[in-house]
Amino acid sequence: MSEEIEQVKKGLPPSETSEVEAMSEVDKLKEQLEETKNRLLRALADFDNYKKRAALERDQFVQFANAGLITALLPILDGFDRALKHKAGAEMTKGLALIKKQLEDVLRKHGVMEIEALGKPYDANLHEAILQKEHSGPENMIIEEMQKGYTLHGRVIRPSMVIVSKKK
């Protein structure tokens, strides 16, 4: 293309040659402007994506900041479960049941949910199989729950410890 421009320049009087040079210079400047504009748009899009990603990470940090505390409280909940299995007296059982319900309500309010396990198919993401027992029902079904599992805002913070069925 530059050869064509040079041939056109030779055939033109001197004043028209400078106009052709000016036109090619204008075209170069337009290309540079378009490239700069595209780089700026990409930078703005990258910055917008960064802001969204940072906001999501901040929200997740706030949501899961108490995971350690809640994990520490879960053995207390397990203790209540064990105590309620042993009938020492009607009043004590009622009191323990009330305390357990209050603790469960507080945990639920903060996003802690119990993982349902008994009678469900085994899922390695939610359950930790500690034993397999022969069972007459379908294979890989949870037949006993040894320790309850919990999620915090949908994320597993402690898997259920379960016994899974296997064929006889």
ZIHU-V951386 format. One record per pair of residues at least 6 apart in sequence whose ideal C-beta (glycine too) atoms are under 7 Angstrom apart, sorted by the first residue. I is the first residue (numbers start at 1). J is the second residue. D is the distance in Angstrom with one decimal. If there is no record, write none. Layout:
# ZIHU-V951386
i: (I,I)
j: (J,J)
d: (D,D)
This chain:
# ZIHU-V951386
i: (5,5,8,9,9,12,63,64,64,66,67,67,70,70,70,70,70,71,71,74,74,76,77,77,78,80,80,80,83,84,84,84,84,87,111,111,112,112,113,113,114,114,115,115,115,115,115,115,117,117,117,117,117,117,118,118,119,119,120,121,121,122,122,122,122,122,122,125,126,126,126,126,127,127,127,127,127,128,128,128,128,129,129,130,130,130,130,131,132,132,133,133,133,133,134,134,135,135,135,136,137,138,139,139,139,140,140,141,142,142,143,143,144,144,145,145,146,146,146,147,147,148,149,149,149,149,150,150,151)
j: (20,24,20,17,20,20,153,152,155,110,152,157,107,110,112,152,157,157,158,150,158,103,100,103,147,96,99,100,96,93,96,97,100,93,152,153,150,152,150,151,148,150,126,148,149,150,151,160,127,142,145,149,160,162,142,145,141,142,142,140,141,129,140,141,142,162,164,156,149,156,159,160,142,149,159,160,162,159,160,161,162,162,164,146,161,162,163,163,164,166,143,163,165,166,166,168,143,165,166,168,165,165,165,166,167,164,165,165,162,164,163,165,162,163,160,162,161,162,163,160,161,160,156,158,159,160,157,158,157)
d: (6.3,6.2,6.1,4.6,5.8,6.8,5.1,6.3,6.9,6.5,5.6,5.5,6.5,6.9,5.7,6.2,6.7,5.8,6.4,6.3,6.1,6.9,7.0,6.0,6.5,6.0,6.7,4.0,5.5,6.4,5.5,6.3,6.8,6.2,5.3,4.2,5.4,5.6,6.7,5.0,5.7,5.9,5.2,7.0,3.8,6.3,6.1,5.0,5.9,4.9,4.7,6.7,4.2,5.3,5.8,5.2,6.8,6.6,5.5,6.0,6.0,6.2,4.7,7.0,5.9,7.0,4.8,6.7,6.3,6.1,6.0,6.4,6.6,6.7,5.6,4.7,4.8,4.4,6.8,5.1,7.0,5.9,4.7,6.2,5.3,7.0,6.7,4.6,5.2,4.6,6.3,5.6,6.5,6.9,5.8,4.5,5.4,3.6,6.9,6.7,5.7,6.9,5.9,5.7,5.3,5.9,6.7,4.7,4.6,6.0,5.6,4.9,6.7,4.0,5.8,5.4,4.4,6.6,6.7,6.7,4.0,6.0,6.8,5.3,4.6,3.2,5.6,5.2,6.5)
